[in-house]
Amino acid sequence: MGPSASPGATALGCVTLVDATGHHHDIPINFCTSYQQLNNMLRVLFERDAIEAQIQKWYIEEGEYDLCIDEGMQVTPLTSRKWSSIEAGTKIVMRVTIKQRTDTLSEVKYNCGFCGALNHLGVKSVNYQFRGRTVCSTD
């Protein structure tokens, strides 16, 4: 199971997972009957050697991510306590949670927990790219 060929198309009987790097993955609906089942599927999905998979696996293992249903103008969080019935064709978005302490708002520094890169943030967001793909982002 890998990224789908077309981000706009969803395979029949599947949901689309948009991972934290923006890749679209078709996941059969029968793997989405509970929060725990989908989380187990994420662990399998990111059991690859690709750097993007390893970074996302790290965030999953640390519990520093969340899932939500993206319905355009409305975003519905998915949690183990608040699991709604998922239908085929649903777009589920994975977002990583980055926690960073700062002493001042005029200069914010972000230290990537995976690669160790230190980014100085002004008013702009930061994307760390590896081989042309965003692997860490503060957007």
A tleap script that builds the chain and sets N, CA, C and O, in Angstrom:
source leaprc.protein.ff14SB
mol = sequence {
  NMET GLY PRO SER ALA SER PRO GLY ALA THR
  ALA LEU GLY CYS VAL THR LEU VAL ASP ALA
  THR GLY HIE HIE HIE ASP ILE PRO ILE ASN
  PHE CYS THR SER TYR GLN GLN LEU ASN ASN
  MET LEU ARG VAL LEU PHE GLU ARG ASP ALA
  ILE GLU ALA GLN ILE GLN LYS TRP TYR ILE
  GLU GLU GLY GLU TYR ASP LEU CYS ILE ASP
  GLU GLY MET GLN VAL THR PRO LEU THR SER
  ARG LYS TRP SER SER ILE GLU ALA GLY THR
  LYS ILE VAL MET ARG VAL THR ILE LYS GLN
  ARG THR ASP THR LEU SER GLU VAL LYS TYR
  ASN CYS GLY PHE CYS GLY ALA LEU ASN HIE
  LEU GLY VAL LYS SER VAL ASN TYR GLN PHE
  ARG GLY ARG THR VAL CYS SER THR CASP
}
set mol.1.N position { 0.848 -1.168 0.000 }
set mol.1.CA position { 0.000 0.000 0.000 }
set mol.1.C position { 0.892 1.229 0.000 }
set mol.1.O position { 1.697 1.395 0.916 }
set mol.2.N position { 0.778 2.064 -0.963 }
set mol.2.CA position { 1.592 3.262 -1.054 }
set mol.2.C position { 0.733 4.439 -1.413 }
set mol.2.O position { -0.492 4.332 -1.465 }
set mol.3.N position { 1.375 5.583 -1.667 }
set mol.3.CA position { 0.614 6.755 -2.052 }
set mol.3.C position { -0.197 6.489 -3.300 }
set mol.3.O position { 0.272 5.815 -4.217 }
set mol.4.N position { -1.419 7.014 -3.343 }
set mol.4.CA position { -2.253 6.816 -4.521 }
set mol.4.C position { -1.734 7.666 -5.664 }
set mol.4.O position { -1.070 8.682 -5.455 }
set mol.5.N position { -2.048 7.233 -6.876 }
set mol.5.CA position { -1.548 7.901 -8.066 }
set mol.5.C position { -2.129 9.294 -8.220 }
set mol.5.O position { -1.433 10.198 -8.681 }
set mol.6.N position { -3.372 9.488 -7.852 }
set mol.6.CA position { -4.027 10.775 -8.036 }
set mol.6.C position { -4.614 11.252 -6.722 }
set mol.6.O position { -5.512 10.606 -6.182 }
set mol.7.N position { -4.115 12.401 -6.177 }
set mol.7.CA position { -4.610 12.880 -4.893 }
set mol.7.C position { -6.117 13.134 -4.861 }
set mol.7.O position { -6.703 13.126 -3.778 }
set mol.8.N position { -6.759 13.356 -5.994 }
set mol.8.CA position { -8.187 13.622 -6.021 }
set mol.8.C position { -9.047 12.377 -6.099 }
set mol.8.O position { -10.248 12.440 -5.836 }
set mol.9.N position { -8.459 11.252 -6.454 }
set mol.9.CA position { -9.220 10.017 -6.653 }
set mol.9.C position { -9.089 9.112 -5.439 }
set mol.9.O position { -8.009 8.979 -4.864 }
set mol.10.N position { -10.198 8.489 -5.055 }
set mol.10.CA position { -10.200 7.542 -3.944 }
set mol.10.C position { -10.652 6.190 -4.473 }
set mol.10.O position { -11.641 6.102 -5.200 }
set mol.11.N position { -9.928 5.137 -4.110 }
set mol.11.CA position { -10.297 3.794 -4.538 }
set mol.11.C position { -11.637 3.415 -3.909 }
set mol.11.O position { -11.952 3.835 -2.795 }
set mol.12.N position { -12.404 2.632 -4.621 }
set mol.12.CA position { -13.713 2.189 -4.163 }
set mol.12.C position { -13.578 1.426 -2.845 }
set mol.12.O position { -12.724 0.549 -2.721 }
set mol.13.N position { -14.412 1.755 -1.870 }
set mol.13.CA position { -14.378 1.079 -0.577 }
set mol.13.C position { -13.231 1.510 0.305 }
set mol.13.O position { -12.864 0.793 1.236 }
set mol.14.N position { -12.653 2.677 0.029 }
set mol.14.CA position { -11.499 3.157 0.788 }
set mol.14.C position { -11.734 4.571 1.321 }
set mol.14.O position { -12.582 5.311 0.822 }
set mol.15.N position { -10.963 4.923 2.342 }
set mol.15.CA position { -10.838 6.305 2.764 }
set mol.15.C position { -9.486 6.778 2.249 }
set mol.15.O position { -8.619 5.965 1.930 }
set mol.16.N position { -9.310 8.081 2.170 }
set mol.16.CA position { -8.021 8.639 1.785 }
set mol.16.C position { -7.369 9.219 3.022 }
set mol.16.O position { -7.930 10.095 3.679 }
set mol.17.N position { -6.188 8.731 3.335 }
set mol.17.CA position { -5.400 9.300 4.414 }
set mol.17.C position { -4.394 10.251 3.782 }
set mol.17.O position { -3.610 9.852 2.922 }
set mol.18.N position { -4.419 11.500 4.208 }
set mol.18.CA position { -3.396 12.462 3.804 }
set mol.18.C position { -2.417 12.513 4.963 }
set mol.18.O position { -2.740 13.024 6.035 }
set mol.19.N position { -1.218 11.982 4.747 }
set mol.19.CA position { -0.261 11.923 5.847 }
set mol.19.C position { 0.344 13.300 6.107 }
set mol.19.O position { 0.038 14.261 5.400 }
set mol.20.N position { 1.190 13.393 7.107 }
set mol.20.CA position { 1.751 14.677 7.522 }
set mol.20.C position { 2.683 15.298 6.487 }
set mol.20.O position { 3.028 16.474 6.602 }
set mol.21.N position { 3.096 14.536 5.484 }
set mol.21.CA position { 3.927 15.096 4.417 }
set mol.21.C position { 3.099 15.407 3.174 }
set mol.21.O position { 3.644 15.834 2.155 }
set mol.22.N position { 1.785 15.196 3.254 }
set mol.22.CA position { 0.907 15.536 2.134 }
set mol.22.C position { 0.650 14.406 1.162 }
set mol.22.O position { -0.079 14.595 0.188 }
set mol.23.N position { 1.221 13.241 1.393 }
set mol.23.CA position { 0.976 12.097 0.513 }
set mol.23.C position { -0.405 11.504 0.782 }
set mol.23.O position { -0.853 11.447 1.927 }
set mol.24.N position { -1.070 11.065 -0.276 }
set mol.24.CA position { -2.398 10.459 -0.180 }
set mol.24.C position { -2.266 8.942 -0.221 }
set mol.24.O position { -1.592 8.390 -1.091 }
set mol.25.N position { -2.921 8.271 0.737 }
set mol.25.CA position { -2.901 6.813 0.811 }
set mol.25.C position { -4.343 6.312 0.858 }
set mol.25.O position { -5.148 6.802 1.651 }
set mol.26.N position { -4.665 5.345 0.016 }
set mol.26.CA position { -5.983 4.716 0.069 }
set mol.26.C position { -5.942 3.599 1.105 }
set mol.26.O position { -5.090 2.713 1.037 }
set mol.27.N position { -6.862 3.643 2.064 }
set mol.27.CA position { -6.944 2.639 3.123 }
set mol.27.C position { -8.330 2.016 3.067 }
set mol.27.O position { -9.325 2.740 3.109 }
set mol.28.N position { -8.421 0.692 2.972 }
set mol.28.CA position { -9.740 0.041 2.946 }
set mol.28.C position { -10.580 0.431 4.164 }
set mol.28.O position { -10.073 0.511 5.283 }
set mol.29.N position { -11.846 0.668 3.930 }
set mol.29.CA position { -12.767 1.125 4.977 }
set mol.29.C position { -12.830 0.157 6.153 }
set mol.29.O position { -13.061 0.584 7.284 }
set mol.30.N position { -12.630 -1.137 5.912 }
set mol.30.CA position { -12.704 -2.096 7.011 }
set mol.30.C position { -11.512 -1.994 7.972 }
set mol.30.O position { -11.496 -2.681 8.993 }
set mol.31.N position { -10.509 -1.146 7.664 }
set mol.31.CA position { -9.423 -0.866 8.605 }
set mol.31.C position { -9.692 0.413 9.395 }
set mol.31.O position { -8.822 0.898 10.118 }
set mol.32.N position { -10.902 0.954 9.252 }
set mol.32.CA position { -11.242 2.232 9.887 }
set mol.32.C position { -12.468 2.122 10.788 }
set mol.32.O position { -13.180 3.106 10.984 }
set mol.33.N position { -12.720 0.942 11.334 }
set mol.33.CA position { -13.915 0.761 12.164 }
set mol.33.C position { -13.743 1.308 13.578 }
set mol.33.O position { -14.731 1.504 14.287 }
set mol.34.N position { -12.494 1.557 14.000 }
set mol.34.CA position { -12.237 2.160 15.307 }
set mol.34.C position { -10.955 2.981 15.231 }
set mol.34.O position { -10.141 2.828 14.321 }
set mol.35.N position { -10.809 3.848 16.212 }
set mol.35.CA position { -9.607 4.675 16.305 }
set mol.35.C position { -8.364 3.790 16.435 }
set mol.35.O position { -7.357 4.012 15.763 }
set mol.36.N position { -8.450 2.792 17.304 }
set mol.36.CA position { -7.310 1.901 17.534 }
set mol.36.C position { -6.936 1.138 16.263 }
set mol.36.O position { -5.755 0.966 15.961 }
set mol.37.N position { -7.938 0.685 15.530 }
set mol.37.CA position { -7.666 -0.061 14.306 }
set mol.37.C position { -6.969 0.816 13.257 }
set mol.37.O position { -6.033 0.367 12.595 }
set mol.38.N position { -7.423 2.059 13.107 }
set mol.38.CA position { -6.770 2.967 12.159 }
set mol.38.C position { -5.347 3.277 12.606 }
set mol.38.O position { -4.439 3.345 11.778 }
set mol.39.N position { -5.146 3.464 13.901 }
set mol.39.CA position { -3.795 3.723 14.399 }
set mol.39.C position { -2.867 2.542 14.163 }
set mol.39.O position { -1.694 2.731 13.840 }
set mol.40.N position { -3.377 1.330 14.320 }
set mol.40.CA position { -2.569 0.147 13.998 }
set mol.40.C position { -2.205 0.134 12.525 }
set mol.40.O position { -1.091 -0.243 12.162 }
set mol.41.N position { -3.138 0.543 11.675 }
set mol.41.CA position { -2.881 0.602 10.238 }
set mol.41.C position { -1.804 1.642 9.920 }
set mol.41.O position { -0.982 1.426 9.030 }
set mol.42.N position { -1.802 2.762 10.638 }
set mol.42.CA position { -0.775 3.791 10.427 }
set mol.42.C position { 0.610 3.242 10.740 }
set mol.42.O position { 1.574 3.524 10.029 }
set mol.43.N position { 0.700 2.463 11.802 }
set mol.43.CA position { 1.998 1.878 12.161 }
set mol.43.C position { 2.505 0.957 11.045 }
set mol.43.O position { 3.699 0.939 10.745 }
set mol.44.N position { 1.605 0.203 10.441 }
set mol.44.CA position { 1.978 -0.669 9.320 }
set mol.44.C position { 2.360 0.177 8.104 }
set mol.44.O position { 3.348 -0.111 7.428 }
set mol.45.N position { 1.577 1.214 7.830 }
set mol.45.CA position { 1.813 2.078 6.679 }
set mol.45.C position { 3.195 2.723 6.713 }
set mol.45.O position { 3.843 2.872 5.676 }
set mol.46.N position { 3.643 3.106 7.908 }
set mol.46.CA position { 4.927 3.804 8.023 }
set mol.46.C position { 6.077 2.875 8.408 }
set mol.46.O position { 7.116 3.347 8.869 }
set mol.47.N position { 5.911 1.580 8.231 }
set mol.47.CA position { 6.958 0.591 8.452 }
set mol.47.C position { 7.775 0.455 7.176 }
set mol.47.O position { 7.873 -0.628 6.600 }
set mol.48.N position { 8.356 1.557 6.745 }
set mol.48.CA position { 9.186 1.581 5.539 }
set mol.48.C position { 10.483 2.310 5.850 }
set mol.48.O position { 10.605 2.971 6.881 }
set mol.49.N position { 11.453 2.183 4.945 }
set mol.49.CA position { 12.745 2.826 5.158 }
set mol.49.C position { 12.773 4.286 4.712 }
set mol.49.O position { 13.709 5.009 5.053 }
set mol.50.N position { 11.779 4.730 3.965 }
set mol.50.CA position { 11.772 6.106 3.467 }
set mol.50.C position { 11.839 7.079 4.641 }
set mol.50.O position { 11.215 6.853 5.678 }
set mol.51.N position { 12.597 8.160 4.474 }
set mol.51.CA position { 12.765 9.127 5.560 }
set mol.51.C position { 11.427 9.716 6.001 }
set mol.51.O position { 11.219 9.947 7.192 }
set mol.52.N position { 10.519 9.961 5.055 }
set mol.52.CA position { 9.206 10.513 5.404 }
set mol.52.C position { 8.441 9.549 6.307 }
set mol.52.O position { 7.784 9.970 7.259 }
set mol.53.N position { 8.528 8.266 6.007 }
set mol.53.CA position { 7.847 7.246 6.820 }
set mol.53.C position { 8.470 7.169 8.211 }
set mol.53.O position { 7.754 7.068 9.208 }
set mol.54.N position { 9.789 7.217 8.282 }
set mol.54.CA position { 10.471 7.128 9.577 }
set mol.54.C position { 10.138 8.318 10.470 }
set mol.54.O position { 9.958 8.159 11.677 }
set mol.55.N position { 10.057 9.511 9.879 }
set mol.55.CA position { 9.716 10.702 10.662 }
set mol.55.C position { 8.299 10.573 11.209 }
set mol.55.O position { 8.061 10.829 12.390 }
set mol.56.N position { 7.360 10.176 10.352 }
set mol.56.CA position { 5.977 10.047 10.802 }
set mol.56.C position { 5.817 8.928 11.820 }
set mol.56.O position { 5.018 9.044 12.749 }
set mol.57.N position { 6.567 7.850 11.652 }
set mol.57.CA position { 6.549 6.757 12.623 }
set mol.57.C position { 7.012 7.261 13.989 }
set mol.57.O position { 6.446 6.887 15.016 }
set mol.58.N position { 8.031 8.101 13.999 }
set mol.58.CA position { 8.537 8.661 15.249 }
set mol.58.C position { 7.442 9.470 15.945 }
set mol.58.O position { 7.244 9.328 17.152 }
set mol.59.N position { 6.725 10.324 15.191 }
set mol.59.CA position { 5.651 11.126 15.784 }
set mol.59.C position { 4.523 10.234 16.314 }
set mol.59.O position { 3.934 10.530 17.353 }
set mol.60.N position { 4.227 9.158 15.608 }
set mol.60.CA position { 3.198 8.223 16.069 }
set mol.60.C position { 3.629 7.556 17.374 }
set mol.60.O position { 2.857 7.496 18.330 }
set mol.61.N position { 4.866 7.057 17.408 }
set mol.61.CA position { 5.371 6.390 18.613 }
set mol.61.C position { 5.393 7.329 19.815 }
set mol.61.O position { 5.181 6.898 20.948 }
set mol.62.N position { 5.649 8.615 19.565 }
set mol.62.CA position { 5.683 9.607 20.646 }
set mol.62.C position { 4.286 10.122 20.998 }
set mol.62.O position { 4.121 10.843 21.982 }
set mol.63.N position { 3.282 9.757 20.200 }
set mol.63.CA position { 1.922 10.232 20.437 }
set mol.63.C position { 1.739 11.696 20.087 }
set mol.63.O position { 0.808 12.337 20.575 }
set mol.64.N position { 2.605 12.230 19.255 }
set mol.64.CA position { 2.601 13.647 18.897 }
set mol.64.C position { 1.963 13.872 17.527 }
set mol.64.O position { 2.588 14.436 16.629 }
set mol.65.N position { 0.733 13.432 17.377 }
set mol.65.CA position { 0.009 13.620 16.121 }
set mol.65.C position { -1.482 13.563 16.417 }
set mol.65.O position { -1.900 13.138 17.493 }
set mol.66.N position { -2.266 13.993 15.457 }
set mol.66.CA position { -3.702 13.823 15.573 }
set mol.66.C position { -4.287 13.525 14.201 }
set mol.66.O position { -3.633 13.695 13.173 }
set mol.67.N position { -5.529 13.080 14.214 }
set mol.67.CA position { -6.251 12.744 12.989 }
set mol.67.C position { -7.535 13.556 12.959 }
set mol.67.O position { -8.149 13.800 13.998 }
set mol.68.N position { -7.936 13.969 11.776 }
set mol.68.CA position { -9.195 14.687 11.645 }
set mol.68.C position { -9.807 14.381 10.279 }
set mol.68.O position { -9.123 13.947 9.351 }
set mol.69.N position { -11.096 14.618 10.187 }
set mol.69.CA position { -11.797 14.489 8.917 }
set mol.69.C position { -11.869 15.877 8.317 }
set mol.69.O position { -12.347 16.819 8.950 }
set mol.70.N position { -11.394 15.994 7.098 }
set mol.70.CA position { -11.403 17.276 6.397 }
set mol.70.C position { -12.596 17.308 5.458 }
set mol.70.O position { -12.656 16.561 4.481 }
set mol.71.N position { -13.543 18.182 5.767 }
set mol.71.CA position { -14.730 18.329 4.926 }
set mol.71.C position { -14.755 19.717 4.288 }
set mol.71.O position { -15.816 20.323 4.136 }
set mol.72.N position { -13.590 20.205 3.923 }
set mol.72.CA position { -13.508 21.523 3.303 }
set mol.72.C position { -13.529 22.624 4.345 }
set mol.72.O position { -12.489 22.971 4.905 }
set mol.73.N position { -14.706 23.177 4.610 }
set mol.73.CA position { -14.833 24.280 5.564 }
set mol.73.C position { -14.927 23.798 7.010 }
set mol.73.O position { -14.838 24.611 7.930 }
set mol.74.N position { -15.105 22.506 7.229 }
set mol.74.CA position { -15.241 21.972 8.583 }
set mol.74.C position { -14.221 20.861 8.801 }
set mol.74.O position { -14.063 19.978 7.958 }
set mol.75.N position { -13.533 20.912 9.936 }
set mol.75.CA position { -12.561 19.890 10.311 }
set mol.75.C position { -13.066 19.232 11.589 }
set mol.75.O position { -13.298 19.906 12.592 }
set mol.76.N position { -13.234 17.914 11.547 }
set mol.76.CA position { -13.734 17.157 12.688 }
set mol.76.C position { -12.612 16.307 13.269 }
set mol.76.O position { -12.125 15.398 12.597 }
set mol.77.N position { -12.185 16.583 14.517 }
set mol.77.CA position { -11.128 15.768 15.133 }
set mol.77.C position { -11.599 14.334 15.358 }
set mol.77.O position { -12.761 14.097 15.686 }
set mol.78.N position { -10.691 13.389 15.181 }
set mol.78.CA position { -10.967 11.982 15.472 }
set mol.78.C position { -10.148 11.588 16.690 }
set mol.78.O position { -8.928 11.750 16.699 }
set mol.79.N position { -10.805 11.078 17.705 }
set mol.79.CA position { -10.112 10.622 18.909 }
set mol.79.C position { -10.699 9.279 19.320 }
set mol.79.O position { -11.732 8.858 18.799 }
set mol.80.N position { -10.039 8.616 20.248 }
set mol.80.CA position { -10.550 7.324 20.718 }
set mol.80.C position { -11.877 7.500 21.451 }
set mol.80.O position { -12.707 6.591 21.454 }
set mol.81.N position { -12.081 8.655 22.068 }
set mol.81.CA position { -13.331 8.929 22.773 }
set mol.81.C position { -14.420 9.442 21.851 }
set mol.81.O position { -15.606 9.317 22.156 }
set mol.82.N position { -14.030 10.009 20.742 }
set mol.82.CA position { -14.991 10.622 19.824 }
set mol.82.C position { -14.757 10.062 18.417 }
set mol.82.O position { -14.222 10.742 17.541 }
set mol.83.N position { -15.166 8.820 18.228 }
set mol.83.CA position { -14.984 8.159 16.935 }
set mol.83.C position { -16.312 8.105 16.224 }
set mol.83.O position { -17.271 7.504 16.709 }
set mol.84.N position { -16.359 8.729 15.085 }
set mol.84.CA position { -17.608 8.711 14.323 }
set mol.84.C position { -17.530 7.619 13.263 }
set mol.84.O position { -16.454 7.098 12.967 }
set mol.85.N position { -18.649 7.291 12.714 }
set mol.85.CA position { -18.694 6.293 11.646 }
set mol.85.C position { -17.999 6.873 10.416 }
set mol.85.O position { -18.356 7.951 9.940 }
set mol.86.N position { -17.024 6.164 9.919 }
set mol.86.CA position { -16.269 6.611 8.756 }
set mol.86.C position { -16.852 5.948 7.516 }
set mol.86.O position { -17.064 4.735 7.491 }
set mol.87.N position { -17.106 6.744 6.501 }
set mol.87.CA position { -17.652 6.219 5.254 }
set mol.87.C position { -16.573 6.207 4.177 }
set mol.87.O position { -15.624 6.990 4.218 }
set mol.88.N position { -16.736 5.310 3.219 }
set mol.88.CA position { -15.828 5.272 2.069 }
set mol.88.C position { -15.833 6.640 1.401 }
set mol.88.O position { -16.875 7.289 1.306 }
set mol.89.N position { -14.674 7.070 0.942 }
set mol.89.CA position { -14.546 8.373 0.292 }
set mol.89.C position { -14.165 9.492 1.236 }
set mol.89.O position { -13.870 10.601 0.792 }
set mol.90.N position { -14.164 9.219 2.550 }
set mol.90.CA position { -13.805 10.228 3.548 }
set mol.90.C position { -12.323 10.552 3.445 }
set mol.90.O position { -11.502 9.669 3.199 }
set mol.91.N position { -11.984 11.826 3.634 }
set mol.91.CA position { -10.580 12.244 3.666 }
set mol.91.C position { -10.178 12.446 5.122 }
set mol.91.O position { -10.725 13.305 5.812 }
set mol.92.N position { -9.212 11.644 5.585 }
set mol.92.CA position { -8.672 11.750 6.938 }
set mol.92.C position { -7.286 12.376 6.833 }
set mol.92.O position { -6.448 11.928 6.051 }
set mol.93.N position { -7.059 13.408 7.624 }
set mol.93.CA position { -5.789 14.126 7.581 }
set mol.93.C position { -5.012 13.855 8.858 }
set mol.93.O position { -5.541 13.977 9.963 }
set mol.94.N position { -3.743 13.485 8.690 }
set mol.94.CA position { -2.837 13.281 9.822 }
set mol.94.C position { -2.000 14.540 9.984 }
set mol.94.O position { -1.409 15.035 9.025 }
set mol.95.N position { -1.957 15.054 11.213 }
set mol.95.CA position { -1.146 16.236 11.499 }
set mol.95.C position { -0.209 15.902 12.654 }
set mol.95.O position { -0.628 15.287 13.635 }
set mol.96.N position { 1.055 16.302 12.544 }
set mol.96.CA position { 1.978 16.097 13.660 }
set mol.96.C position { 1.899 17.300 14.584 }
set mol.96.O position { 1.627 18.423 14.159 }
set mol.97.N position { 2.145 17.036 15.854 }
set mol.97.CA position { 2.101 18.076 16.872 }
set mol.97.C position { 3.525 18.417 17.270 }
set mol.97.O position { 4.281 17.560 17.727 }
set mol.98.N position { 3.875 19.669 17.092 }
set mol.98.CA position { 5.219 20.120 17.438 }
set mol.98.C position { 5.117 21.024 18.647 }
set mol.98.O position { 4.443 22.054 18.611 }
set mol.99.N position { 5.788 20.636 19.717 }
set mol.99.CA position { 5.803 21.443 20.933 }
set mol.99.C position { 7.181 22.067 21.065 }
set mol.99.O position { 8.201 21.382 20.990 }
set mol.100.N position { 7.191 23.357 21.259 }
set mol.100.CA position { 8.457 24.057 21.352 }
set mol.100.C position { 8.314 25.205 22.342 }
set mol.100.O position { 7.377 25.996 22.240 }
set mol.101.N position { 9.209 25.302 23.273 }
set mol.101.CA position { 9.205 26.416 24.220 }
set mol.101.C position { 9.947 27.585 23.613 }
set mol.101.O position { 10.913 27.416 22.869 }
set mol.102.N position { 9.482 28.760 23.943 }
set mol.102.CA position { 10.155 29.962 23.480 }
set mol.102.C position { 10.149 31.002 24.586 }
set mol.102.O position { 9.216 31.069 25.387 }
set mol.103.N position { 11.190 31.807 24.623 }
set mol.103.CA position { 11.289 32.851 25.633 }
set mol.103.C position { 10.718 34.173 25.133 }
set mol.103.O position { 10.325 35.030 25.926 }
set mol.104.N position { 10.677 34.329 23.836 }
set mol.104.CA position { 10.212 35.579 23.257 }
set mol.104.C position { 9.451 35.301 21.969 }
set mol.104.O position { 9.768 34.348 21.257 }
set mol.105.N position { 8.482 36.097 21.673 }
set mol.105.CA position { 7.725 35.920 20.436 }
set mol.105.C position { 8.406 36.587 19.245 }
set mol.105.O position { 8.051 36.312 18.099 }
set mol.106.N position { 9.381 37.461 19.501 }
set mol.106.CA position { 10.042 38.132 18.391 }
set mol.106.C position { 10.989 37.194 17.653 }
set mol.106.O position { 11.226 37.369 16.458 }
set mol.107.N position { 11.532 36.197 18.355 }
set mol.107.CA position { 12.376 35.210 17.696 }
set mol.107.C position { 12.000 33.830 18.211 }
set mol.107.O position { 12.287 33.477 19.354 }
set mol.108.N position { 11.366 33.071 17.365 }
set mol.108.CA position { 10.963 31.719 17.712 }
set mol.108.C position { 11.910 30.757 17.015 }
set mol.108.O position { 12.179 30.889 15.821 }
set mol.109.N position { 12.411 29.792 17.768 }
set mol.109.CA position { 13.288 28.778 17.203 }
set mol.109.C position { 12.563 27.448 17.253 }
set mol.109.O position { 11.934 27.112 18.256 }
set mol.110.N position { 12.652 26.700 16.179 }
set mol.110.CA position { 12.064 25.369 16.128 }
set mol.110.C position { 13.189 24.366 15.953 }
set mol.110.O position { 13.984 24.468 15.019 }
set mol.111.N position { 13.251 23.403 16.851 }
set mol.111.CA position { 14.254 22.360 16.774 }
set mol.111.C position { 13.550 21.061 16.416 }
set mol.111.O position { 12.766 20.548 17.215 }
set mol.112.N position { 13.812 20.523 15.242 }
set mol.112.CA position { 13.176 19.286 14.795 }
set mol.112.C position { 13.618 18.143 15.699 }
set mol.112.O position { 14.810 17.888 15.870 }
set mol.113.N position { 12.633 17.463 16.272 }
set mol.113.CA position { 12.929 16.356 17.168 }
set mol.113.C position { 13.513 15.148 16.467 }
set mol.113.O position { 14.115 14.292 17.115 }
set mol.114.N position { 13.349 15.061 15.158 }
set mol.114.CA position { 13.843 13.903 14.424 }
set mol.114.C position { 15.224 14.148 13.833 }
set mol.114.O position { 16.154 13.374 14.061 }
set mol.115.N position { 15.350 15.240 13.066 }
set mol.115.CA position { 16.619 15.471 12.362 }
set mol.115.C position { 17.546 16.423 13.103 }
set mol.115.O position { 18.722 16.531 12.754 }
set mol.116.N position { 17.030 17.125 14.134 }
set mol.116.CA position { 17.854 18.010 14.937 }
set mol.116.C position { 18.090 19.382 14.332 }
set mol.116.O position { 18.787 20.198 14.935 }
set mol.117.N position { 17.532 19.667 13.158 }
set mol.117.CA position { 17.730 20.966 12.513 }
set mol.117.C position { 17.137 22.065 13.384 }
set mol.117.O position { 16.032 21.925 13.907 }
set mol.118.N position { 17.881 23.164 13.538 }
set mol.118.CA position { 17.400 24.319 14.283 }
set mol.118.C position { 16.996 25.385 13.284 }
set mol.118.O position { 17.812 25.845 12.485 }
set mol.119.N position { 15.746 25.770 13.332 }
set mol.119.CA position { 15.210 26.769 12.418 }
set mol.119.C position { 14.811 28.001 13.212 }
set mol.119.O position { 14.151 27.892 14.246 }
set mol.120.N position { 15.205 29.161 12.736 }
set mol.120.CA position { 14.802 30.420 13.360 }
set mol.120.C position { 13.561 30.901 12.635 }
set mol.120.O position { 13.585 31.118 11.423 }
set mol.121.N position { 12.478 31.066 13.375 }
set mol.121.CA position { 11.223 31.488 12.785 }
set mol.121.C position { 10.982 32.948 13.082 }
set mol.121.O position { 11.019 33.378 14.235 }
set mol.122.N position { 10.737 33.700 12.040 }
set mol.122.CA position { 10.282 35.064 12.235 }
set mol.122.C position { 8.780 35.023 12.130 }
set mol.122.O position { 8.117 34.351 12.921 }
set mol.123.N position { 8.247 35.713 11.190 }
set mol.123.CA position { 6.811 35.677 10.953 }
set mol.123.C position { 6.464 34.645 9.893 }
set mol.123.O position { 5.289 34.372 9.649 }
set mol.124.N position { 7.471 34.078 9.270 }
set mol.124.CA position { 7.238 33.091 8.215 }
set mol.124.C position { 7.278 31.680 8.780 }
set mol.124.O position { 7.837 31.445 9.852 }
set mol.125.N position { 6.691 30.758 8.062 }
set mol.125.CA position { 6.761 29.361 8.455 }
set mol.125.C position { 8.021 28.737 7.868 }
set mol.125.O position { 8.661 29.313 6.988 }
set mol.126.N position { 8.368 27.556 8.364 }
set mol.126.CA position { 9.575 26.869 7.924 }
set mol.126.C position { 9.216 25.482 7.416 }
set mol.126.O position { 8.430 24.761 8.031 }
set mol.127.N position { 9.801 25.126 6.293 }
set mol.127.CA position { 9.683 23.771 5.770 }
set mol.127.C position { 11.095 23.223 5.631 }
set mol.127.O position { 11.951 23.869 5.026 }
set mol.128.N position { 11.349 22.045 6.182 }
set mol.128.CA position { 12.628 21.380 6.001 }
set mol.128.C position { 12.424 20.328 4.927 }
set mol.128.O position { 11.547 19.473 5.045 }
set mol.129.N position { 13.235 20.392 3.877 }
set mol.129.CA position { 13.047 19.465 2.774 }
set mol.129.C position { 14.214 18.496 2.678 }
set mol.129.O position { 15.364 18.839 2.951 }
set mol.130.N position { 13.880 17.277 2.282 }
set mol.130.CA position { 14.864 16.231 2.055 }
set mol.130.C position { 14.552 15.609 0.711 }
set mol.130.O position { 13.449 15.098 0.514 }
set mol.131.N position { 15.485 15.638 -0.210 }
set mol.131.CA position { 15.288 15.108 -1.561 }
set mol.131.C position { 14.061 15.714 -2.240 }
set mol.131.O position { 13.308 15.019 -2.923 }
set mol.132.N position { 13.871 17.011 -2.042 }
set mol.132.CA position { 12.786 17.709 -2.718 }
set mol.132.C position { 11.421 17.550 -2.088 }
set mol.132.O position { 10.441 18.063 -2.628 }
set mol.133.N position { 11.317 16.855 -0.957 }
set mol.133.CA position { 10.030 16.644 -0.291 }
set mol.133.C position { 10.073 17.262 1.102 }
set mol.133.O position { 11.086 17.180 1.796 }
set mol.134.N position { 8.966 17.879 1.502 }
set mol.134.CA position { 8.878 18.439 2.834 }
set mol.134.C position { 8.765 17.304 3.844 }
set mol.134.O position { 7.868 16.466 3.757 }
set mol.135.N position { 9.686 17.287 4.804 }
set mol.135.CA position { 9.644 16.253 5.840 }
set mol.135.C position { 9.382 16.845 7.223 }
set mol.135.O position { 8.960 16.125 8.128 }
set mol.136.N position { 9.621 18.127 7.398 }
set mol.136.CA position { 9.288 18.830 8.633 }
set mol.136.C position { 8.713 20.179 8.227 }
set mol.136.O position { 9.272 20.861 7.367 }
set mol.137.N position { 7.612 20.562 8.833 }
set mol.137.CA position { 6.981 21.819 8.462 }
set mol.137.C position { 6.350 22.455 9.683 }
set mol.137.O position { 5.845 21.764 10.567 }
set mol.138.N position { 6.383 23.787 9.727 }
set mol.138.CA position { 5.707 24.508 10.808 }
set mol.138.C position { 4.480 25.233 10.298 }
set mol.138.O position { 3.941 26.101 10.984 }
set mol.139.N position { 4.035 24.889 9.106 }
set mol.139.CA position { 2.814 25.501 8.554 }
set mol.139.C position { 1.614 25.123 9.373 }
set mol.139.O position { 0.499 25.542 9.064 }
savepdb mol mol.pdb
quit
